Amino acid sequence: MTDKPLWVVAGVVTDGERVLITQRRDTEEAKGLWEFPGGKVEAGETEPEALARELKEELDITVAVGDFLTETLHHYPNKSVLLRSYRCRCETANITLLCHQAMAWVTASELVDYDFSDADKPLVSLLLEQH
């Protein structure tokens, strides 16, 4: 395991009372688990820039990145992940799954019906508390 955690951002993309969640492909690490979409922060990017880029690459959407929500540090057996999440507003009518096998618009109370990656579970708890 490396000493430095992988720096990633996630978007809590909302549509009224619903939030967008995505399911990883069965061929990937954490296969089949649900997550809030996002990805790695590249050198020279701010977190909002990285999040907007990742959501464009993964879902072909344009978002307005809003308020910071929370930070989670999770240790997997082979790596650590520092996950920082932001509220986002989708500015695109259509979503195209370019990197995921499924997506769903769910209410906060419905989040408990999905199997999330360990790094995303604290964010699920936060959204349930805020509901």
N, CA and C atoms as an extended XYZ file, in Angstrom:
393
Properties=species:S:1:pos:R:3:atomname:S:1:resname:S:1:resid:I:1 pbc="F F F"
N         0.849       -1.180        0.000 N   MET     1
C         0.000        0.000        0.000 CA  MET     1
C         0.894        1.243        0.000 C   MET     1
N         0.515        2.218       -0.811 N   THR     2
C         1.288        3.456       -0.853 CA  THR     2
C         0.947        4.326        0.348 C   THR     2
N         1.901        5.190        0.715 N   ASP     3
C         1.693        6.071        1.857 CA  ASP     3
C         0.721        7.193        1.538 C   ASP     3
N         0.773        7.684        0.316 N   LYS     4
C        -0.059        8.814       -0.073 CA  LYS     4
C        -1.396        8.316       -0.616 C   LYS     4
N        -2.526        8.807       -0.054 N   PRO     5
C        -3.816        8.335       -0.552 CA  PRO     5
C        -4.113        8.856       -1.958 C   PRO     5
N        -4.919        8.111       -2.669 N   LEU     6
C        -5.408        8.521       -3.972 CA  LEU     6
C        -6.419        9.638       -3.729 C   LEU     6
N        -6.233       10.787       -4.389 N   TRP     7
C        -7.059       11.976       -4.180 CA  TRP     7
C        -8.172       11.973       -5.220 C   TRP     7
N        -9.409       11.797       -4.757 N   VAL     8
C       -10.550       11.744       -5.658 CA  VAL     8
C       -11.656       12.675       -5.189 C   VAL     8
N       -12.500       13.056       -6.144 N   VAL     9
C       -13.651       13.900       -5.859 CA  VAL     9
C       -14.910       13.189       -6.343 C   VAL     9
N       -16.008       13.459       -5.672 N   ALA    10
C       -17.292       12.874       -6.056 CA  ALA    10
C       -18.342       13.965       -6.095 C   ALA    10
N       -19.274       13.795       -7.020 N   GLY    11
C       -20.349       14.763       -7.163 CA  GLY    11
C       -21.670       14.213       -6.660 C   GLY    11
N       -22.319       14.999       -5.808 N   VAL    12
C       -23.679       14.694       -5.407 CA  VAL    12
C       -24.547       15.537       -6.338 C   VAL    12
N       -24.832       14.936       -7.493 N   VAL    13
C       -25.573       15.615       -8.555 CA  VAL    13
C       -27.058       15.502       -8.222 C   VAL    13
N       -27.719       16.654       -8.074 N   THR    14
C       -29.114       16.646       -7.657 CA  THR    14
C       -30.050       17.108       -8.757 C   THR    14
N       -31.269       16.625       -8.641 N   ASP    15
C       -32.382       17.005       -9.508 CA  ASP    15
C       -33.582       17.122       -8.577 C   ASP    15
N       -33.777       18.303       -8.019 N   GLY    16
C       -34.823       18.452       -7.012 CA  GLY    16
C       -34.455       17.667       -5.768 C   GLY    16
N       -35.319       16.737       -5.382 N   GLU    17
C       -35.083       15.911       -4.195 CA  GLU    17
C       -34.280       14.654       -4.489 C   GLU    17
N       -33.973       14.413       -5.747 N   ARG    18
C       -33.272       13.178       -6.119 CA  ARG    18
C       -31.786       13.424       -6.345 C   ARG    18
N       -31.003       12.369       -6.137 N   VAL    19
C       -29.562       12.425       -6.341 CA  VAL    19
C       -29.174       11.316       -7.320 C   VAL    19
N       -28.159       11.606       -8.134 N   LEU    20
C       -27.686       10.656       -9.139 CA  LEU    20
C       -26.630        9.736       -8.537 C   LEU    20
N       -26.834        8.433       -8.703 N   ILE    21
C       -25.821        7.453       -8.312 CA  ILE    21
C       -25.522        6.580       -9.523 C   ILE    21
N       -24.308        6.045       -9.548 N   THR    22
C       -23.886        5.222      -10.676 CA  THR    22
C       -23.332        3.900      -10.166 C   THR    22
N       -23.425        2.880      -11.016 N   GLN    23
C       -22.941        1.550      -10.653 CA  GLN    23
C       -21.721        1.192      -11.486 C   GLN    23
N       -20.678        0.782      -10.804 N   ARG    24
C       -19.445        0.400      -11.491 CA  ARG    24
C       -19.675       -0.843      -12.340 C   ARG    24
N       -18.941       -0.919      -13.430 N   ARG    25
C       -19.015       -2.102      -14.299 CA  ARG    25
C       -18.485       -3.323      -13.561 C   ARG    25
N       -18.977       -4.480      -13.948 N   ASP    26
C       -18.557       -5.728      -13.304 CA  ASP    26
C       -17.101       -6.085      -13.594 C   ASP    26
N       -16.494       -5.434      -14.563 N   THR    27
C       -15.107       -5.730      -14.911 CA  THR    27
C       -14.104       -4.875      -14.143 C   THR    27
N       -14.580       -3.931      -13.351 N   GLU    28
C       -13.696       -2.995      -12.653 CA  GLU    28
C       -13.503       -3.396      -11.199 C   GLU    28
N       -12.526       -2.723      -10.578 N   GLU    29
C       -12.360       -2.845       -9.140 CA  GLU    29
C       -13.652       -2.345       -8.490 C   GLU    29
N       -14.044       -2.946       -7.387 N   ALA    30
C       -15.309       -2.606       -6.712 CA  ALA    30
C       -16.493       -2.858       -7.637 C   ALA    30
N       -16.385       -3.920       -8.429 N   LYS    31
C       -17.385       -4.215       -9.454 CA  LYS    31
C       -18.794       -4.328       -8.881 C   LYS    31
N       -19.714       -3.711       -9.609 N   GLY    32
C       -21.120       -3.777       -9.264 CA  GLY    32
C       -21.559       -2.890       -8.122 C   GLY    32
N       -20.620       -2.258       -7.442 N   LEU    33
C       -20.994       -1.391       -6.327 CA  LEU    33
C       -21.455       -0.033       -6.852 C   LEU    33
N       -22.297        0.611       -6.072 N   TRP    34
C       -22.809        1.934       -6.417 CA  TRP    34
C       -21.909        2.994       -5.820 C   TRP    34
N       -21.911        4.164       -6.448 N   GLU    35
C       -21.064        5.263       -5.996 CA  GLU    35
C       -21.660        6.580       -6.457 C   GLU    35
N       -21.120        7.642       -5.911 N   PHE    36
C       -21.400        8.975       -6.419 CA  PHE    36
C       -20.340        9.225       -7.490 C   PHE    36
N       -20.737        9.644       -8.679 N   PRO    37
C       -19.777        9.747       -9.779 CA  PRO    37
C       -18.690       10.774       -9.520 C   PRO    37
N       -17.533       10.524      -10.100 N   GLY    38
C       -16.388       11.415       -9.954 CA  GLY    38
C       -15.127       10.683      -10.328 C   GLY    38
N       -14.002       11.148       -9.804 N   GLY    39
C       -12.752       10.489      -10.123 CA  GLY    39
C       -11.547       11.231       -9.577 C   GLY    39
N       -10.390       10.866      -10.105 N   LYS    40
C        -9.109       11.369       -9.618 CA  LYS    40
C        -8.891       12.847       -9.954 C   LYS    40
N        -8.241       13.523       -9.027 N   VAL    41
C        -7.800       14.899       -9.250 CA  VAL    41
C        -6.412       14.816       -9.877 C   VAL    41
N        -6.257       15.426      -11.034 N   GLU    42
C        -4.976       15.425      -11.746 CA  GLU    42
C        -4.130       16.616      -11.309 C   GLU    42
N        -2.831       16.518      -11.517 N   ALA    43
C        -1.902       17.606      -11.165 CA  ALA    43
C        -2.334       18.896      -11.855 C   ALA    43
N        -2.348       19.986      -11.104 N   GLY    44
C        -2.681       21.289      -11.653 CA  GLY    44
C        -4.166       21.615      -11.669 C   GLY    44
N        -5.020       20.660      -11.271 N   GLU    45
C        -6.465       20.897      -11.253 CA  GLU    45
C        -6.931       21.266       -9.852 C   GLU    45
N        -7.940       22.125       -9.804 N   THR    46
C        -8.646       22.313       -8.541 CA  THR    46
C        -9.649       21.170       -8.418 C   THR    46
N       -10.161       20.970       -7.239 N   GLU    47
C       -11.157       19.907       -7.069 CA  GLU    47
C       -12.404       20.149       -7.929 C   GLU    47
N       -12.963       21.366       -7.954 N   PRO    48
C       -14.119       21.588       -8.834 CA  PRO    48
C       -13.803       21.355      -10.314 C   PRO    48
N       -12.615       21.731      -10.761 N   GLU    49
C       -12.232       21.478      -12.154 CA  GLU    49
C       -12.155       19.982      -12.435 C   GLU    49
N       -11.553       19.239      -11.518 N   ALA    50
C       -11.435       17.790      -11.683 CA  ALA    50
C       -12.808       17.134      -11.703 C   ALA    50
N       -13.691       17.580      -10.832 N   LEU    51
C       -15.021       16.993      -10.771 CA  LEU    51
C       -15.807       17.271      -12.051 C   LEU    51
N       -15.763       18.495      -12.534 N   ALA    52
C       -16.453       18.829      -13.783 CA  ALA    52
C       -15.895       18.000      -14.943 C   ALA    52
N       -14.572       17.843      -14.992 N   ARG    53
C       -13.947       17.049      -16.054 CA  ARG    53
C       -14.360       15.588      -15.972 C   ARG    53
N       -14.285       15.020      -14.784 N   GLU    54
C       -14.628       13.608      -14.604 CA  GLU    54
C       -16.090       13.331      -14.960 C   GLU    54
N       -16.996       14.211      -14.569 N   LEU    55
C       -18.410       13.996      -14.877 CA  LEU    55
C       -18.677       14.123      -16.372 C   LEU    55
N       -17.922       14.984      -17.039 N   LYS    56
C       -18.032       15.085      -18.497 CA  LYS    56
C       -17.515       13.799      -19.143 C   LYS    56
N       -16.371       13.298      -18.658 N   GLU    57
C       -15.775       12.082      -19.220 CA  GLU    57
C       -16.614       10.833      -18.945 C   GLU    57
N       -17.215       10.744      -17.767 N   GLU    58
C       -17.941        9.537      -17.376 CA  GLU    58
C       -19.397        9.519      -17.827 C   GLU    58
N       -20.026       10.714      -17.844 N   LEU    59
C       -21.472       10.774      -18.075 CA  LEU    59
C       -21.870       11.718      -19.204 C   LEU    59
N       -20.894       12.396      -19.785 N   ASP    60
C       -21.141       13.381      -20.841 CA  ASP    60
C       -22.120       14.454      -20.382 C   ASP    60
N       -21.918       14.931      -19.140 N   ILE    61
C       -22.756       16.004      -18.615 CA  ILE    61
C       -21.898       17.201      -18.229 C   ILE    61
N       -22.536       18.343      -18.209 N   THR    62
C       -21.935       19.571      -17.723 CA  THR    62
C       -22.597       19.882      -16.390 C   THR    62
N       -21.780       20.206      -15.393 N   VAL    63
C       -22.317       20.499      -14.068 CA  VAL    63
C       -21.792       21.821      -13.545 C   VAL    63
N       -22.574       22.414      -12.666 N   ALA    64
C       -22.115       23.544      -11.862 CA  ALA    64
C       -21.749       22.958      -10.510 C   ALA    64
N       -20.467       23.022      -10.159 N   VAL    65
C       -20.002       22.470       -8.892 CA  VAL    65
C       -20.297       23.490       -7.799 C   VAL    65
N       -20.963       23.014       -6.764 N   GLY    66
C       -21.376       23.893       -5.673 CA  GLY    66
C       -20.586       23.669       -4.401 C   GLY    66
N       -21.303       23.650       -3.294 N   ASP    67
C       -20.705       23.594       -1.966 CA  ASP    67
C       -20.003       22.266       -1.678 C   ASP    67
N       -18.895       22.382       -0.944 N   PHE    68
C       -18.188       21.213       -0.424 CA  PHE    68
C       -19.087       20.541        0.610 C   PHE    68
N       -19.132       19.209        0.595 N   LEU    69
C       -19.964       18.470        1.543 CA  LEU    69
C       -19.162       17.811        2.649 C   LEU    69
N       -18.230       16.938        2.269 N   THR    70
C       -17.501       16.187        3.291 CA  THR    70
C       -16.237       15.572        2.705 C   THR    70
N       -15.385       15.128        3.602 N   GLU    71
C       -14.148       14.448        3.223 CA  GLU    71
C       -14.094       13.124        3.966 C   GLU    71
N       -13.706       12.074        3.254 N   THR    72
C       -13.586       10.747        3.839 CA  THR    72
C       -12.234       10.167        3.454 C   THR    72
N       -11.552        9.590        4.411 N   LEU    73
C       -10.327        8.845        4.139 CA  LEU    73
C       -10.642        7.383        4.405 C   LEU    73
N       -10.531        6.554        3.365 N   HIS    74
C       -10.826        5.135        3.534 CA  HIS    74
C        -9.611        4.311        3.130 C   HIS    74
N        -9.308        3.309        3.944 N   HIS    75
C        -8.168        2.432        3.689 CA  HIS    75
C        -8.669        1.086        3.170 C   HIS    75
N        -8.378        0.812        1.907 N   TYR    76
C        -8.628       -0.494        1.306 CA  TYR    76
C        -7.376       -1.327        1.520 C   TYR    76
N        -7.424       -2.642        1.296 N   PRO    77
C        -6.226       -3.478        1.496 CA  PRO    77
C        -5.020       -3.041        0.658 C   PRO    77
N        -5.256       -2.562       -0.564 N   ASN    78
C        -4.132       -2.230       -1.449 CA  ASN    78
C        -3.923       -0.736       -1.682 C   ASN    78
N        -4.786        0.112       -1.113 N   LYS    79
C        -4.623        1.554       -1.295 CA  LYS    79
C        -5.505        2.313       -0.310 C   LYS    79
N        -5.199        3.584       -0.180 N   SER    80
C        -6.043        4.484        0.596 CA  SER    80
C        -6.634        5.511       -0.359 C   SER    80
N        -7.861        5.935       -0.061 N   VAL    81
C        -8.553        6.895       -0.903 CA  VAL    81
C        -9.023        8.066       -0.054 C   VAL    81
N        -8.641        9.270       -0.459 N   LEU    82
C        -9.154       10.494        0.141 CA  LEU    82
C       -10.249       10.992       -0.788 C   LEU    82
N       -11.495       10.902       -0.337 N   LEU    83
C       -12.654       11.263       -1.153 CA  LEU    83
C       -13.255       12.552       -0.628 C   LEU    83
N       -13.291       13.558       -1.496 N   ARG    84
C       -13.888       14.856       -1.148 CA  ARG    84
C       -15.100       15.059       -2.061 C   ARG    84
N       -16.230       15.372       -1.459 N   SER    85
C       -17.467       15.444       -2.238 CA  SER    85
C       -18.067       16.849       -2.229 C   SER    85
N       -18.758       17.136       -3.353 N   TYR    86
C       -19.376       18.444       -3.574 CA  TYR    86
C       -20.788       18.264       -4.121 C   TYR    86
N       -21.654       19.188       -3.760 N   ARG    87
C       -22.966       19.245       -4.403 CA  ARG    87
C       -22.765       19.746       -5.827 C   ARG    87
N       -23.545       19.222       -6.760 N   CYS    88
C       -23.473       19.645       -8.163 CA  CYS    88
C       -24.880       19.782       -8.731 C   CYS    88
N       -25.017       20.708       -9.634 N   ARG    89
C       -26.261       20.862      -10.380 CA  ARG    89
C       -25.989       20.486      -11.832 C   ARG    89
N       -26.772       19.557      -12.339 N   CYS    90
C       -26.602       19.113      -13.718 CA  CYS    90
C       -27.180       20.167      -14.654 C   CYS    90
N       -26.399       20.552      -15.655 N   GLU    91
C       -26.825       21.561      -16.625 CA  GLU    91
C       -27.050       20.954      -18.004 C   GLU    91
N       -27.125       19.616      -18.060 N   THR    92
C       -27.301       18.883      -19.307 CA  THR    92
C       -28.583       18.068      -19.216 C   THR    92
N       -29.354       18.021      -20.286 N   ALA    93
C       -30.626       17.294      -20.272 CA  ALA    93
C       -30.435       15.782      -20.295 C   ALA    93
N       -29.469       15.299      -21.053 N   ASN    94
C       -29.279       13.859      -21.216 CA  ASN    94
C       -27.975       13.389      -20.587 C   ASN    94
N       -28.024       12.188      -20.034 N   ILE    95
C       -26.850       11.562      -19.429 CA  ILE    95
C       -26.514       10.321      -20.248 C   ILE    95
N       -25.235       10.160      -20.567 N   THR    96
C       -24.769        8.996      -21.311 CA  THR    96
C       -23.778        8.231      -20.441 C   THR    96
N       -24.069        6.967      -20.188 N   LEU    97
C       -23.164        6.149      -19.378 CA  LEU    97
C       -21.964        5.735      -20.221 C   LEU    97
N       -20.826        6.365      -19.984 N   LEU    98
C       -19.607        6.073      -20.722 CA  LEU    98
C       -18.675        5.156      -19.938 C   LEU    98
N       -18.828        5.103      -18.620 N   CYS    99
C       -17.925        4.317      -17.770 CA  CYS    99
C       -18.645        3.455      -16.733 C   CYS    99
N       -19.951        3.487      -16.705 N   HIS   100
C       -20.713        2.753      -15.693 CA  HIS   100
C       -21.702        1.819      -16.368 C   HIS   100
N       -22.175        0.821      -15.604 N   GLN   101
C       -23.143       -0.103      -16.175 CA  GLN   101
C       -24.583        0.301      -15.892 C   GLN   101
N       -24.792        1.170      -14.915 N   ALA   102
C       -26.152        1.614      -14.608 CA  ALA   102
C       -26.100        2.928      -13.847 C   ALA   102
N       -27.236        3.596      -13.813 N   MET   103
C       -27.394        4.817      -13.032 CA  MET   103
C       -28.806        4.845      -12.479 C   MET   103
N       -29.013        5.649      -11.456 N   ALA   104
C       -30.344        5.793      -10.885 CA  ALA   104
C       -30.465        7.169      -10.246 C   ALA   104
N       -31.648        7.739      -10.359 N   TRP   105
C       -31.992        8.951       -9.618 CA  TRP   105
C       -32.796        8.480       -8.414 C   TRP   105
N       -32.289        8.735       -7.207 N   VAL   106
C       -32.944        8.238       -5.999 CA  VAL   106
C       -33.081        9.348       -4.969 C   VAL   106
N       -34.043        9.177       -4.082 N   THR   107
C       -34.169       10.093       -2.957 CA  THR   107
C       -33.162        9.674       -1.891 C   THR   107
N       -32.897       10.550       -0.959 N   ALA   108
C       -31.937       10.231        0.110 CA  ALA   108
C       -32.357        8.974        0.859 C   ALA   108
N       -33.634        8.834        1.153 N   SER   109
C       -34.079        7.653        1.904 CA  SER   109
C       -33.910        6.356        1.110 C   SER   109
N       -33.859        6.427       -0.214 N   GLU   110
C       -33.674        5.232       -1.039 CA  GLU   110
C       -32.210        4.795       -1.137 C   GLU   110
N       -31.282        5.629       -0.703 N   LEU   111
C       -29.859        5.282       -0.792 CA  LEU   111
C       -29.543        3.989       -0.045 C   LEU   111
N       -30.288        3.703        1.011 N   VAL   112
C       -30.028        2.496        1.805 CA  VAL   112
C       -30.338        1.219        1.028 C   VAL   112
N       -31.044        1.328       -0.085 N   ASP   113
C       -31.400        0.161       -0.892 CA  ASP   113
C       -30.290       -0.256       -1.855 C   ASP   113
N       -29.168        0.466       -1.863 N   TYR   114
C       -28.084        0.215       -2.812 CA  TYR   114
C       -26.813       -0.156       -2.064 C   TYR   114
N       -26.003       -1.005       -2.678 N   ASP   115
C       -24.739       -1.456       -2.093 CA  ASP   115
C       -23.624       -0.523       -2.560 C   ASP   115
N       -23.203        0.388       -1.681 N   PHE   116
C       -22.201        1.393       -2.018 CA  PHE   116
C       -20.793        0.929       -1.678 C   PHE   116
N       -19.818        1.500       -2.388 N   SER   117
C       -18.411        1.252       -2.061 CA  SER   117
C       -18.146        1.802       -0.659 C   SER   117
N       -17.172        1.215        0.024 N   ASP   118
C       -16.883        1.624        1.401 CA  ASP   118
C       -16.547        3.100        1.518 C   ASP   118
N       -15.823        3.638        0.554 N   ALA   119
C       -15.439        5.043        0.615 CA  ALA   119
C       -16.653        5.969        0.506 C   ALA   119
N       -17.728        5.519       -0.147 N   ASP   120
C       -18.929        6.334       -0.330 CA  ASP   120
C       -19.925        6.227        0.828 C   ASP   120
N       -19.797        5.220        1.664 N   LYS   121
C       -20.778        4.996        2.726 CA  LYS   121
C       -20.906        6.164        3.712 C   LYS   121
N       -19.816        6.831        4.116 N   PRO   122
C       -19.993        7.991        4.995 CA  PRO   122
C       -20.797        9.120        4.332 C   PRO   122
N       -20.657        9.278        3.029 N   LEU   123
C       -21.432       10.301        2.316 CA  LEU   123
C       -22.908        9.912        2.290 C   LEU   123
N       -23.198        8.631        2.116 N   VAL   124
C       -24.588        8.152        2.191 CA  VAL   124
C       -25.162        8.505        3.560 C   VAL   124
N       -24.409        8.236        4.620 N   SER   125
C       -24.875        8.542        5.985 CA  SER   125
C       -25.138       10.025        6.156 C   SER   125
N       -24.252       10.864        5.636 N   LEU   126
C       -24.427       12.309        5.731 CA  LEU   126
C       -25.708       12.750        5.034 C   LEU   126
N       -25.935       12.242        3.829 N   LEU   127
C       -27.136       12.624        3.082 CA  LEU   127
C       -28.408       12.151        3.788 C   LEU   127
N       -28.353       10.991        4.423 N   LEU   128
C       -29.503       10.508        5.198 CA  LEU   128
C       -29.776       11.414        6.390 C   LEU   128
N       -28.708       11.874        7.054 N   GLU   129
C       -28.864       12.780        8.208 CA  GLU   129
C       -29.465       14.108        7.775 C   GLU   129
N       -29.069       14.597        6.613 N   GLN   130
C       -29.542       15.896        6.128 CA  GLN   130
C       -30.960       15.839        5.586 C   GLN   130
N       -31.454       14.641        5.342 N   HIS   131
C       -32.784       14.463        4.744 CA  HIS   131
C       -33.876       14.744        5.741 C   HIS   131
